[in-house]
Amino acid sequence: MGDALRALDTGDLPKARALISDMQAVLLAHWKGEEDGPTFSQSCQRTPSTRTTSRR
């Protein structure tokens, strides 16, 4: 975000637009992943808990 703001400050609108567009693509992919949840293959890759005894 800082680079985009610096580009705006210097009047480099094409660079600011490109940086914001890149950021949008990353955020959209991230948000879509949160909404959809993990895929089956991702859930299979999770490591089990290393804790083997229960607390009492």
ABEGO torsion letter per residue (X at the ends): XAAAAAAAAAGBAAAAAAAAAAAAAAAAAAAAAAAAEBBAAAAAABBBBABABBBX
